[in-house]
Amino acid sequence: MVKLRLKRCGRKQRAVYRIVAIDVRSRREGRDLRKVGLYDPINNQTHLNVPAILYFIERGAQPTRTVHDILKKAGVFKDTEIPVVGTLVSKEITNTNN
């Protein structure tokens, strides 16, 4: 399974993150399939390769919660709602004891 997740770059106290498509079994700094964006939380800048992101999502890649929030803020999910990995679905509990 492929995920879209953050890969840490930069120096100490000045972290910059690459948004990458990576196999779920790889570690955070492991080899990625493709770099699809850049996120700089200090300067609040985001650079995205939207066609590449949509390519991976159409083929089943799941964005992590943080990447999903970044993509949503950038307006990538205008038409569709992509489920986030690890979200909890609330179920209504019915009382069967009378």
N, CA, C and O atoms as a GROMACS GRO file, in nm:
protein
  392
    1MET      N    1   0.085  -0.118   0.000
    1MET     CA    2   0.000   0.000   0.000
    1MET      C    3   0.090   0.124   0.000
    1MET      O    4   0.196   0.126   0.061
    2VAL      N    5   0.045   0.225  -0.068
    2VAL     CA    6   0.120   0.350  -0.080
    2VAL      C    7   0.050   0.458   0.002
    2VAL      O    8  -0.072   0.468   0.003
    3LYS      N    9   0.131   0.538   0.071
    3LYS     CA   10   0.079   0.652   0.147
    3LYS      C   11   0.146   0.778   0.098
    3LYS      O   12   0.258   0.777   0.049
    4LEU      N   13   0.075   0.888   0.113
    4LEU     CA   14   0.132   1.021   0.094
    4LEU      C   15   0.164   1.072   0.233
    4LEU      O   16   0.073   1.094   0.314
    5ARG      N   17   0.292   1.091   0.262
    5ARG     CA   18   0.330   1.134   0.396
    5ARG      C   19   0.449   1.229   0.392
    5ARG      O   20   0.509   1.251   0.287
    6LEU      N   21   0.482   1.284   0.508
    6LEU     CA   22   0.588   1.383   0.519
    6LEU      C   23   0.723   1.314   0.543
    6LEU      O   24   0.732   1.214   0.614
    7LYS      N   25   0.825   1.370   0.481
    7LYS     CA   26   0.963   1.324   0.498
    7LYS      C   27   1.044   1.444   0.543
    7LYS      O   28   1.050   1.546   0.474
    8ARG      N   29   1.108   1.433   0.659
    8ARG     CA   30   1.176   1.547   0.720
    8ARG      C   31   1.308   1.576   0.650
    8ARG      O   32   1.388   1.486   0.624
    9CYS      N   33   1.330   1.704   0.622
    9CYS     CA   34   1.455   1.753   0.564
    9CYS      C   35   1.496   1.878   0.640
    9CYS      O   36   1.428   1.918   0.734
   10GLY      N   37   1.605   1.939   0.600
   10GLY     CA   38   1.648   2.063   0.666
   10GLY      C   39   1.746   2.037   0.777
   10GLY      O   40   1.797   1.926   0.793
   11ARG      N   41   1.773   2.140   0.855
   11ARG     CA   42   1.869   2.127   0.964
   11ARG      C   43   1.798   2.132   1.098
   11ARG      O   44   1.676   2.142   1.104
   12LYS      N   45   1.875   2.126   1.205
   12LYS     CA   46   1.816   2.131   1.339
   12LYS      C   47   1.740   2.261   1.360
   12LYS      O   48   1.786   2.369   1.323
   13GLN      N   49   1.624   2.249   1.420
   13GLN     CA   50   1.537   2.362   1.452
   13GLN      C   51   1.483   2.435   1.328
   13GLN      O   52   1.415   2.537   1.343
   14ARG      N   53   1.511   2.388   1.209
   14ARG     CA   54   1.463   2.450   1.084
   14ARG      C   55   1.410   2.342   0.991
   14ARG      O   56   1.454   2.329   0.877
   15ALA      N   57   1.315   2.264   1.039
   15ALA     CA   58   1.265   2.152   0.963
   15ALA      C   59   1.184   2.196   0.842
   15ALA      O   60   1.104   2.290   0.850
   16VAL      N   61   1.206   2.129   0.732
   16VAL     CA   62   1.128   2.143   0.609
   16VAL      C   63   1.086   2.001   0.572
   16VAL      O   64   1.165   1.907   0.588
   17TYR      N   65   0.966   1.985   0.524
   17TYR     CA   66   0.915   1.852   0.495
   17TYR      C   67   0.885   1.837   0.347
   17TYR      O   68   0.827   1.926   0.285
   18ARG      N   69   0.924   1.724   0.291
   18ARG     CA   70   0.882   1.687   0.156
   18ARG      C   71   0.758   1.601   0.168
   18ARG      O   72   0.750   1.515   0.256
   19ILE      N   73   0.663   1.624   0.080
   19ILE     CA   74   0.547   1.537   0.073
   19ILE      C   75   0.581   1.432  -0.032
   19ILE      O   76   0.606   1.465  -0.148
   20VAL      N   77   0.582   1.305   0.009
   20VAL     CA   78   0.628   1.199  -0.079
   20VAL      C   79   0.524   1.087  -0.085
   20VAL      O   80   0.446   1.067   0.008
   21ALA      N   81   0.525   1.015  -0.196
   21ALA     CA   82   0.451   0.890  -0.209
   21ALA      C   83   0.550   0.781  -0.171
   21ALA      O   84   0.656   0.768  -0.232
   22ILE      N   85   0.515   0.701  -0.070
   22ILE     CA   86   0.608   0.603  -0.016
   22ILE      C   87   0.533   0.478   0.026
   22ILE      O   88   0.415   0.484   0.062
   23ASP      N   89   0.601   0.365   0.020
   23ASP     CA   90   0.543   0.239   0.063
   23ASP      C   91   0.524   0.242   0.215
   23ASP      O   92   0.609   0.296   0.285
   24VAL      N   93   0.416   0.186   0.265
   24VAL     CA   94   0.387   0.194   0.408
   24VAL      C   95   0.490   0.121   0.493
   24VAL      O   96   0.506   0.153   0.611
   25ARG      N   97   0.560   0.026   0.437
   25ARG     CA   98   0.658  -0.050   0.514
   25ARG      C   99   0.791   0.022   0.527
   25ARG      O  100   0.877  -0.021   0.604
   26SER      N  101   0.809   0.132   0.454
   26SER     CA  102   0.934   0.208   0.460
   26SER      C  103   0.934   0.300   0.582
   26SER      O  104   0.829   0.343   0.628
   27ARG      N  105   1.052   0.328   0.633
   27ARG     CA  106   1.064   0.420   0.744
   27ARG      C  107   1.045   0.563   0.696
   27ARG      O  108   1.035   0.588   0.576
   28ARG      N  109   1.041   0.658   0.789
   28ARG     CA  110   1.012   0.797   0.754
   28ARG      C  111   1.115   0.853   0.657
   28ARG      O  112   1.080   0.925   0.563
   29GLU      N  113   1.242   0.822   0.678
   29GLU     CA  114   1.348   0.873   0.592
   29GLU      C  115   1.384   0.775   0.480
   29GLU      O  116   1.487   0.791   0.414
   30GLY      N  117   1.300   0.675   0.459
   30GLY     CA  118   1.330   0.572   0.359
   30GLY      C  119   1.315   0.621   0.216
   30GLY      O  120   1.284   0.737   0.190
   31ARG      N  121   1.337   0.528   0.126
   31ARG     CA  122   1.331   0.562  -0.016
   31ARG      C  123   1.186   0.583  -0.059
   31ARG      O  124   1.100   0.499  -0.035
   32ASP      N  125   1.162   0.696  -0.123
   32ASP     CA  126   1.026   0.727  -0.167
   32ASP      C  127   1.006   0.688  -0.313
   32ASP      O  128   1.102   0.673  -0.388
   33LEU      N  129   0.880   0.673  -0.351
   33LEU     CA  130   0.846   0.644  -0.490
   33LEU      C  131   0.857   0.770  -0.575
   33LEU      O  132   0.907   0.767  -0.687
   34ARG      N  133   0.808   0.881  -0.518
   34ARG     CA  134   0.812   1.008  -0.590
   34ARG      C  135   0.790   1.123  -0.495
   34ARG      O  136   0.710   1.113  -0.401
   35LYS      N  137   0.858   1.232  -0.518
   35LYS     CA  138   0.836   1.354  -0.441
   35LYS      C  139   0.722   1.431  -0.507
   35LYS      O  140   0.727   1.460  -0.626
   36VAL      N  141   0.619   1.464  -0.429
   36VAL     CA  142   0.503   1.530  -0.487
   36VAL      C  143   0.477   1.668  -0.429
   36VAL      O  144   0.382   1.734  -0.470
   37GLY      N  145   0.559   1.712  -0.334
   37GLY     CA  146   0.537   1.844  -0.279
   37GLY      C  147   0.639   1.879  -0.173
   37GLY      O  148   0.725   1.799  -0.138
   38LEU      N  149   0.627   2.001  -0.123
   38LEU     CA  150   0.715   2.054  -0.019
   38LEU      C  151   0.631   2.136   0.077
   38LEU      O  152   0.543   2.212   0.036
   39TYR      N  153   0.659   2.120   0.207
   39TYR     CA  154   0.587   2.195   0.310
   39TYR      C  155   0.689   2.256   0.406
   39TYR      O  156   0.770   2.185   0.465
   40ASP      N  157   0.684   2.388   0.420
   40ASP     CA  158   0.772   2.460   0.511
   40ASP      C  159   0.686   2.523   0.620
   40ASP      O  160   0.624   2.627   0.597
   41PRO      N  161   0.680   2.462   0.739
   41PRO     CA  162   0.593   2.514   0.844
   41PRO      C  163   0.643   2.645   0.905
   41PRO      O  164   0.563   2.721   0.960
   42ILE      N  165   0.772   2.673   0.895
   42ILE     CA  166   0.826   2.796   0.954
   42ILE      C  167   0.784   2.917   0.872
   42ILE      O  168   0.739   3.017   0.928
   43ASN      N  169   0.798   2.909   0.741
   43ASN     CA  170   0.758   3.019   0.653
   43ASN      C  171   0.615   3.003   0.602
   43ASN      O  172   0.565   3.087   0.527
   44ASN      N  173   0.550   2.895   0.642
   44ASN     CA  174   0.412   2.864   0.603
   44ASN      C  175   0.396   2.863   0.451
   44ASN      O  176   0.306   2.927   0.397
   45GLN      N  177   0.486   2.791   0.383
   45GLN     CA  178   0.482   2.778   0.237
   45GLN      C  179   0.455   2.634   0.199
   45GLN      O  180   0.501   2.541   0.264
   46THR      N  181   0.380   2.617   0.092
   46THR     CA  182   0.349   2.485   0.040
   46THR      C  183   0.364   2.487  -0.111
   46THR      O  184   0.308   2.574  -0.178
   47HIS      N  185   0.438   2.392  -0.165
   47HIS     CA  186   0.452   2.374  -0.309
   47HIS      C  187   0.405   2.233  -0.341
   47HIS      O  188   0.459   2.136  -0.287
   48LEU      N  189   0.306   2.221  -0.428
   48LEU     CA  190   0.246   2.091  -0.457
   48LEU      C  191   0.248   2.061  -0.606
   48LEU      O  192   0.228   2.150  -0.688
   49ASN      N  193   0.271   1.935  -0.639
   49ASN     CA  194   0.257   1.885  -0.774
   49ASN      C  195   0.121   1.815  -0.779
   49ASN      O  196   0.112   1.694  -0.761
   50VAL      N  197   0.017   1.892  -0.804
   50VAL     CA  198  -0.121   1.844  -0.794
   50VAL      C  199  -0.150   1.728  -0.889
   50VAL      O  200  -0.214   1.632  -0.846
   51PRO      N  201  -0.106   1.731  -1.016
   51PRO     CA  202  -0.133   1.614  -1.101
   51PRO      C  203  -0.072   1.484  -1.048
   51PRO      O  204  -0.132   1.378  -1.059
   52ALA      N  205   0.047   1.492  -0.990
   52ALA     CA  206   0.110   1.373  -0.934
   52ALA      C  207   0.036   1.325  -0.810
   52ALA      O  208   0.021   1.205  -0.788
   53ILE      N  209  -0.012   1.419  -0.728
   53ILE     CA  210  -0.087   1.383  -0.608
   53ILE      C  211  -0.217   1.313  -0.646
   53ILE      O  212  -0.251   1.209  -0.590
   54LEU      N  213  -0.289   1.370  -0.742
   54LEU     CA  214  -0.414   1.309  -0.786
   54LEU      C  215  -0.391   1.174  -0.852
   54LEU      O  216  -0.474   1.084  -0.840
   55TYR      N  217  -0.278   1.159  -0.923
   55TYR     CA  218  -0.242   1.031  -0.984
   55TYR      C  219  -0.231   0.922  -0.878
   55TYR      O  220  -0.285   0.812  -0.896
   56PHE      N  221  -0.160   0.950  -0.769
   56PHE     CA  222  -0.143   0.850  -0.665
   56PHE      C  223  -0.273   0.824  -0.588
   56PHE      O  224  -0.301   0.711  -0.551
   57ILE      N  225  -0.351   0.928  -0.565
   57ILE     CA  226  -0.477   0.910  -0.492
   57ILE      C  227  -0.576   0.827  -0.574
   57ILE      O  228  -0.647   0.743  -0.519
   58GLU      N  229  -0.580   0.849  -0.705
   58GLU     CA  230  -0.668   0.770  -0.791
   58GLU      C  231  -0.631   0.623  -0.791
   58GLU      O  232  -0.716   0.537  -0.814
   59ARG      N  233  -0.504   0.593  -0.766
   59ARG     CA  234  -0.457   0.455  -0.765
   59ARG      C  235  -0.453   0.395  -0.625
   59ARG      O  236  -0.392   0.290  -0.604
   60GLY      N  237  -0.517   0.462  -0.530
   60GLY     CA  238  -0.534   0.404  -0.397
   60GLY      C  239  -0.442   0.452  -0.289
   60GLY      O  240  -0.446   0.398  -0.178
   61ALA      N  241  -0.358   0.551  -0.314
   61ALA     CA  242  -0.269   0.602  -0.210
   61ALA      C  243  -0.352   0.676  -0.105
   61ALA      O  244  -0.445   0.749  -0.138
   62GLN      N  245  -0.318   0.656   0.021
   62GLN     CA  246  -0.388   0.718   0.131
   62GLN      C  247  -0.302   0.827   0.193
   62GLN      O  248  -0.190   0.799   0.236
   63PRO      N  249  -0.350   0.951   0.200
   63PRO     CA  250  -0.273   1.056   0.268
   63PRO      C  251  -0.283   1.039   0.420
   63PRO      O  252  -0.387   0.998   0.471
   64THR      N  253  -0.176   1.072   0.489
   64THR     CA  254  -0.183   1.073   0.635
   64THR      C  255  -0.267   1.192   0.678
   64THR      O  256  -0.304   1.276   0.597
   65ARG      N  257  -0.297   1.198   0.807
   65ARG     CA  258  -0.384   1.304   0.857
   65ARG      C  259  -0.325   1.443   0.831
   65ARG      O  260  -0.396   1.534   0.788
   66THR      N  261  -0.195   1.458   0.855
   66THR     CA  262  -0.130   1.588   0.836
   66THR      C  263  -0.126   1.627   0.689
   66THR      O  264  -0.155   1.741   0.654
   67VAL      N  265  -0.091   1.532   0.604
   67VAL     CA  266  -0.087   1.560   0.460
   67VAL      C  267  -0.226   1.590   0.408
   67VAL      O  268  -0.243   1.678   0.324
   68HIS      N  269  -0.327   1.520   0.458
   68HIS     CA  270  -0.465   1.546   0.418
   68HIS      C  271  -0.504   1.689   0.452
   68HIS      O  272  -0.566   1.757   0.371
   69ASP      N  273  -0.466   1.735   0.572
   69ASP     CA  274  -0.497   1.872   0.613
   69ASP      C  275  -0.426   1.974   0.525
   69ASP      O  276  -0.484   2.077   0.490
   70ILE      N  277  -0.301   1.946   0.489
   70ILE     CA  278  -0.225   2.037   0.401
   70ILE      C  279  -0.290   2.044   0.264
   70ILE      O  280  -0.305   2.152   0.208
   71LEU      N  281  -0.329   1.928   0.209
   71LEU     CA  282  -0.390   1.924   0.076
   71LEU      C  283  -0.528   1.990   0.077
   71LEU      O  284  -0.567   2.056  -0.019
   72LYS      N  285  -0.601   1.971   0.186
   72LYS     CA  286  -0.734   2.031   0.196
   72LYS      C  287  -0.723   2.183   0.204
   72LYS      O  288  -0.802   2.254   0.141
   73LYS      N  289  -0.625   2.233   0.279
   73LYS     CA  290  -0.604   2.377   0.291
   73LYS      C  291  -0.562   2.437   0.157
   73LYS      O  292  -0.596   2.552   0.127
   74ALA      N  293  -0.489   2.359   0.076
   74ALA     CA  294  -0.445   2.407  -0.056
   74ALA      C  295  -0.555   2.395  -0.161
   74ALA      O  296  -0.540   2.448  -0.271
   75GLY      N  297  -0.665   2.329  -0.129
   75GLY     CA  298  -0.777   2.319  -0.222
   75GLY      C  299  -0.767   2.206  -0.322
   75GLY      O  300  -0.826   2.213  -0.429
   76VAL      N  301  -0.693   2.102  -0.289
   76VAL     CA  302  -0.680   1.989  -0.382
   76VAL      C  303  -0.807   1.906  -0.385
   76VAL      O  304  -0.842   1.850  -0.489
   77PHE      N  305  -0.878   1.897  -0.272
   77PHE     CA  306  -0.999   1.815  -0.263
   77PHE      C  307  -1.124   1.900  -0.280
   77PHE      O  308  -1.209   1.904  -0.192
   78LYS      N  309  -1.136   1.966  -0.392
   78LYS     CA  310  -1.254   2.051  -0.416
   78LYS      C  311  -1.379   1.967  -0.440
   78LYS      O  312  -1.485   1.995  -0.384
   79ASP      N  313  -1.367   1.865  -0.525
   79ASP     CA  314  -1.484   1.788  -0.567
   79ASP      C  315  -1.505   1.663  -0.484
   79ASP      O  316  -1.619   1.626  -0.456
   80THR      N  317  -1.399   1.597  -0.445
   80THR     CA  318  -1.412   1.468  -0.380
   80THR      C  319  -1.366   1.476  -0.235
   80THR      O  320  -1.288   1.563  -0.197
   81GLU      N  321  -1.416   1.384  -0.156
   81GLU     CA  322  -1.374   1.373  -0.017
   81GLU      C  323  -1.296   1.243  -0.003
   81GLU      O  324  -1.351   1.135  -0.021
   82ILE      N  325  -1.169   1.255   0.028
   82ILE     CA  326  -1.081   1.141   0.041
   82ILE      C  327  -1.077   1.101   0.188
   82ILE      O  328  -1.052   1.186   0.274
   83PRO      N  329  -1.101   0.973   0.221
   83PRO     CA  330  -1.092   0.932   0.361
   83PRO      C  331  -0.948   0.937   0.410
   83PRO      O  332  -0.854   0.909   0.335
   84VAL      N  333  -0.932   0.972   0.535
   84VAL     CA  334  -0.801   0.985   0.595
   84VAL      C  335  -0.764   0.855   0.664
   84VAL      O  336  -0.850   0.790   0.724
   85VAL      N  337  -0.639   0.815   0.654
   85VAL     CA  338  -0.592   0.694   0.720
   85VAL      C  339  -0.601   0.712   0.870
   85VAL      O  340  -0.556   0.814   0.924
   86GLY      N  341  -0.659   0.614   0.938
   86GLY     CA  342  -0.663   0.617   1.083
   86GLY      C  343  -0.778   0.696   1.142
   86GLY      O  344  -0.778   0.720   1.263
   87THR      N  345  -0.875   0.737   1.063
   87THR     CA  346  -0.988   0.810   1.120
   87THR      C  347  -1.084   0.712   1.184
   87THR      O  348  -1.100   0.599   1.138
   88LEU      N  349  -1.146   0.755   1.288
   88LEU     CA  350  -1.242   0.672   1.357
   88LEU      C  351  -1.382   0.704   1.307
   88LEU      O  352  -1.421   0.820   1.297
   89VAL      N  353  -1.455   0.601   1.277
   89VAL     CA  354  -1.593   0.617   1.235
   89VAL      C  355  -1.680   0.596   1.357
   89VAL      O  356  -1.679   0.489   1.418
   90SER      N  357  -1.755   0.698   1.394
   90SER     CA  358  -1.840   0.684   1.512
   90SER      C  359  -1.963   0.603   1.477
   90SER      O  360  -2.029   0.627   1.376
   91LYS      N  361  -1.992   0.508   1.563
   91LYS     CA  362  -2.109   0.423   1.544
   91LYS      C  363  -2.206   0.452   1.657
   91LYS      O  364  -2.167   0.471   1.772
   92GLU      N  365  -2.331   0.456   1.621
   92GLU     CA  366  -2.433   0.482   1.722
   92GLU      C  367  -2.456   0.353   1.799
   92GLU      O  368  -2.484   0.249   1.741
   93ILE      N  369  -2.443   0.362   1.928
   93ILE     CA  370  -2.460   0.244   2.013
   93ILE      C  371  -2.607   0.239   2.054
   93ILE      O  372  -2.664   0.334   2.107
   94THR      N  373  -2.664   0.124   2.027
   94THR     CA  374  -2.805   0.106   2.064
   94THR      C  375  -2.811   0.024   2.190
   94THR      O  376  -2.732  -0.070   2.208
   95ASN      N  377  -2.901   0.057   2.277
   95ASN     CA  378  -2.918  -0.013   2.403
   95ASN      C  379  -3.009  -0.132   2.381
   95ASN      O  380  -3.128  -0.116   2.352
   96THR      N  381  -2.952  -0.252   2.394
   96THR     CA  382  -3.032  -0.373   2.372
   96THR      C  383  -3.088  -0.427   2.502
   96THR      O  384  -3.170  -0.518   2.501
   97ASN      N  385  -3.045  -0.371   2.616
   97ASN     CA  386  -3.098  -0.415   2.745
   97ASN      C  387  -3.225  -0.337   2.776
   97ASN      O  388  -3.225  -0.214   2.777
   98ASN      N  389  -3.333  -0.411   2.801
   98ASN     CA  390  -3.461  -0.345   2.830
   98ASN      C  391  -3.490  -0.344   2.974
   98ASN      O  392  -3.594  -0.293   3.016
   0.00000   0.00000   0.00000
